[in-house]
């Protein structure tokens, strides 16, 4: 449950959500139409198809090896860019709270240290890093309660910083307002990472469901508390999407004191632990796809403990390349550039989840499902296509410029180029792997419930 909180509750995205302004509460309410079906569907698929493949396994079962490879690629490629973005954010916050004034080479060295710490810790079994997740959950809860509590106190003693009226809480009919959908949806994602740990659980059919349901409820509660605290106490115009969390505490407390430094230290720890928790899921999926020959075999390289170190080291190499090239980017807010690319890539991978659920219900209807999404055909269709449409709209509004001015279009160019290159390279990689290896069909082992290939070489 705590790992679910660590994975789903992304503290660094609280500020971008709060920067939306009072209308963020409208989006939080509306996008429960995404959150509820997503949580229920992840619970059904995670308990029905137990194993380390997660989202990749579900899509492969529903649509075949090629689509499984595409999913595994786009699901994996978002992670190194996310890690690069958090490496940039880590050094920004560290320099702020510790009053460091580092040259460019010192900043880059710190970013590389962040990346390779995450890689090395993420290459360890979940049983050896569980304490990292538990401490991270406590740190996140501490940050959220401090932010929410201070926000309520300041609002009661000094007044509300933003006007909360029906007009301000409704979204404006503009591209800038509609692009906020992706930030809120991003804050809900991550449940399927928990399902990739099913083979490490004592009773996955029961524990996956518990982790998703209770972890999801806690995460939603904490998000709303933080959004309320920042929204009522800090003027939207003073919030930065990248450094907004620390700025929020400074504004709430009045200065950069020992308490803010302590909170900043907790925030730095959550950035590392968050990347480690996602690595434990992302790397398993890439490793699984490599073993099925849907991705190159380098992704399937494991150490003596069976950990997918091939994907882990590739994460580190790509993220390191990104931060070293970052000073050449035209957008001065490098964190937001990486974060935007990560969001779009991740949302693209989830567009395959809901159709896969719908098809598996139809073609594999006889399989025993320890947990079933309730409802008849109409409800299943609504659970499938409402969140799917919301995902597609979020992607469209995120890639469109906020206006058609030269400056707005130029600001979106790195995002467009990054997404197009990621998709093209992914297609080439999947096609090359497909031609080099004949993808084996997946079957379920009758005793262990692990997946095996119809191959004489090795079990998956």
Residue pairs with C-beta under 8 A, 6 or more apart in sequence:
1 210
1 211
1 214
1 215
1 218
2 133
2 134
2 137
2 215
3 130
3 133
3 137
3 194
3 197
3 211
3 215
3 277
4 190
4 191
4 194
4 211
4 212
4 214
4 215
4 216
4 218
4 219
5 137
5 140
5 141
5 215
5 218
5 219
5 222
6 133
6 136
6 137
6 140
6 270
6 273
6 274
6 277
7 190
7 191
7 193
7 194
7 274
7 277
7 278
7 281
8 187
8 188
8 189
8 190
8 191
8 215
8 216
8 219
9 140
9 144
9 187
9 218
9 219
9 222
9 223
10 186
10 187
10 190
10 274
11 140
11 143
11 144
11 245
11 267
11 270
11 271
11 274
12 86
12 89
12 245
12 267
12 271
12 274
13 183
13 186
13 187
13 339
14 144
14 147
14 223
14 226
14 227
14 230
14 244
14 245
15 230
15 239
15 240
15 241
15 242
15 243
15 244
15 245
15 247
15 248
16 183
16 241
16 244
16 339
17 24
17 180
17 183
17 184
17 187
17 223
17 227
18 24
18 226
18 227
18 230
18 231
18 234
18 236
18 239
18 244
18 248
19 236
19 239
19 240
19 241
19 244
20 27
20 177
20 180
20 183
20 236
21 162
21 168
21 231
21 236
22 162
22 163
22 164
22 165
22 168
22 169
22 231
22 236
23 168
23 169
23 170
23 171
23 172
23 177
23 180
24 180
24 184
24 227
24 231
25 169
25 227
25 231
26 169
26 170
26 171
27 171
27 180
27 181
27 184
28 184
28 223
28 224
28 227
31 181
31 184
31 185
31 188
31 390
33 386
33 387
33 390
34 185
34 188
34 386
34 387
34 390
34 391
35 188
35 216
35 220
37 354
37 373
37 382
37 383
37 384
37 386
37 387
38 188
38 189
38 191
38 353
38 387
39 191
39 212
39 213
39 216
40 373
40 374
40 383
41 353
41 354
41 357
41 373
41 383
41 384
42 191
42 192
42 195
42 212
42 353
43 191
43 208
43 209
43 212
43 213
43 371
43 373
44 357
44 369
44 371
44 372
44 373
45 58
45 192
45 195
45 356
45 357
45 360
46 54
46 191
46 192
46 194
46 195
46 198
46 204
46 208
46 209
46 212
47 198
47 204
47 205
47 208
47 209
47 369
47 370
47 371
48 367
48 368
48 369
48 370
48 371
49 57
49 58
49 61
50 195
50 198
50 199
50 204
50 205
50 208
50 449
51 57
51 196
51 198
51 199
51 288
51 449
51 450
51 451
52 196
52 197
52 198
52 199
52 284
52 285
52 287
52 288
53 60
53 196
53 284
53 285
53 288
53 289
53 451
54 192
54 193
54 195
54 196
54 281
54 284
54 285
55 71
55 75
55 192
55 285
55 349
55 350
55 352
55 353
56 68
56 71
56 72
56 75
56 285
56 288
56 289
56 294
57 68
57 288
57 442
57 451
58 353
58 356
58 357
58 360
59 67
59 68
59 71
59 352
59 353
59 356
60 67
60 68
60 71
60 292
60 294
60 442
61 356
61 360
61 364
61 442
62 355
62 356
62 357
62 359
62 360
62 363
63 352
63 355
63 356
63 359
65 292
65 293
65 294
65 434
65 439
66 294
66 430
66 434
67 352
68 289
68 292
68 294
69 289
69 294
69 295
69 429
69 430
69 433
69 434
70 352
70 426
70 427
70 430
71 349
71 352
72 285
72 286
72 288
72 289
72 294
72 295
73 289
73 295
73 426
73 429
73 430
74 345
74 348
74 349
74 422
74 423
74 426
75 282
75 285
75 286
75 346
75 349
76 282
76 285
76 286
76 295
76 299
76 311
77 345
77 422
77 426
78 341
78 342
78 343
78 345
78 346
78 349
79 278
79 279
79 282
79 315
79 342
80 314
80 315
80 316
80 318
80 319
80 322
81 318
81 319
81 322
81 338
81 341
81 342
81 345
81 418
82 275
82 278
82 338
82 339
82 342
82 346
83 115
83 118
83 275
83 315
83 319
84 111
84 115
84 318
84 319
84 320
84 322
84 323
84 326
84 338
85 334
85 335
85 336
85 337
85 338
85 339
85 342
86 114
86 271
86 274
86 275
86 335
87 110
87 111
87 112
87 114
87 115
87 319
87 323
88 111
88 323
88 326
88 334
88 335
88 338
89 242
89 243
89 271
89 335
90 110
90 111
90 114
90 268
90 271
90 272
91 102
91 107
91 110
91 111
91 114
92 242
92 243
92 335
93 243
93 246
93 264
93 267
93 268
94 100
94 110
94 264
94 268
95 101
95 102
95 107
96 243
96 246
96 256
96 264
97 246
97 256
97 260
97 261
97 264
97 265
98 261
102 110
104 327
108 323
108 324
111 323
112 320
112 323
114 271
114 272
115 316
115 319
115 320
115 323
116 316
116 320
117 272
118 272
118 275
118 276
118 279
118 316
119 279
119 312
119 313
119 315
119 316
121 129
121 132
121 272
121 276
122 129
122 275
122 276
122 279
122 280
122 283
122 312
122 315
123 279
123 283
123 303
123 307
123 308
123 309
123 312
124 305
124 307
125 200
125 305
125 306
125 307
126 197
126 200
126 280
127 200
129 276
129 280
132 273
132 276
132 277
133 273
133 276
133 277
135 269
135 273
136 269
136 270
136 273
136 274
136 277
139 266
139 267
139 269
139 270
139 273
140 222
140 270
141 222
142 263
142 266
143 245
143 263
143 266
143 267
143 270
144 222
144 223
144 225
144 226
145 225
146 249
146 263
147 225
147 226
147 229
147 230
147 245
147 248
147 249
147 252
148 225
148 226
148 228
148 229
149 229
150 229
150 233
150 249
150 252
150 253
151 228
151 229
151 230
151 231
151 232
151 233
151 234
151 252
152 228
152 229
152 232
152 233
154 232
154 233
154 252
155 161
155 232
155 233
158 233
160 232
160 233
161 232
161 233
161 234
161 235
162 168
162 231
162 232
162 235
162 236
164 232
171 177
171 178
171 180
174 402
175 397
175 400
175 401
175 402
175 403
176 402
176 403
178 393
178 397
179 397
179 398
179 400
179 402
181 390
181 393
181 394
181 397
181 398
182 343
182 344
182 347
182 394
182 395
182 397
182 398
183 343
185 347
185 390
185 391
185 394
186 343
186 346
186 347
187 223
189 346
189 350
190 278
191 212
191 215
191 216
192 281
192 353
193 277
193 278
193 280
193 281
193 282
194 208
194 211
194 212
194 215
194 281
195 208
195 212
196 280
196 281
196 284
196 285
197 280
197 281
198 204
198 208
199 450
201 207
201 208
205 370
205 371
206 370
209 370
209 371
229 252
230 239
230 244
230 248
233 248
233 251
233 252
234 247
234 248
234 251
234 252
238 247
238 251
239 247
239 248
240 247
241 333
241 336
242 333
242 335
242 336
242 339
245 267
246 260
246 263
246 264
246 267
249 260
249 263
249 264
250 256
250 260
253 259
253 260
279 312
279 315
282 311
282 315
283 307
283 308
283 311
283 312
283 315
284 308
286 295
286 299
286 308
286 310
286 311
286 314
287 299
287 300
287 302
287 308
287 310
287 311
288 451
288 460
289 295
289 299
290 296
290 297
290 298
290 299
290 300
290 301
290 308
290 310
290 311
291 300
291 453
291 458
291 460
292 439
292 440
292 442
292 453
292 460
293 433
293 434
293 436
293 437
293 438
293 439
293 440
294 430
294 433
294 434
294 439
295 429
295 430
295 433
296 429
296 432
296 433
298 310
298 314
299 308
299 310
299 311
299 314
300 308
300 310
301 308
301 309
301 310
302 308
302 309
302 310
303 309
322 338
326 334
326 337
326 338
329 337
329 414
330 410
330 413
330 414
331 337
331 411
331 414
337 414
337 415
340 398
340 415
341 414
341 415
341 418
341 419
341 422
343 398
344 395
344 398
344 399
344 415
344 419
345 419
345 422
347 391
347 394
347 395
347 398
348 395
348 419
350 391
351 388
351 391
351 392
351 395
354 383
354 384
354 385
354 387
354 388
354 391
355 384
355 388
357 373
357 384
358 380
358 381
358 384
361 380
373 379
373 380
373 383
375 382
375 383
399 412
399 415
399 416
399 419
400 412
401 408
401 409
401 411
401 412
402 408
440 453
440 454
440 455
441 453
441 454
442 451
442 452
442 453
442 460
443 451
443 452
443 453
443 454
444 450
444 451
444 452
445 451
445 452
445 459
450 459
450 460
451 460
452 459
452 460
453 459
453 460
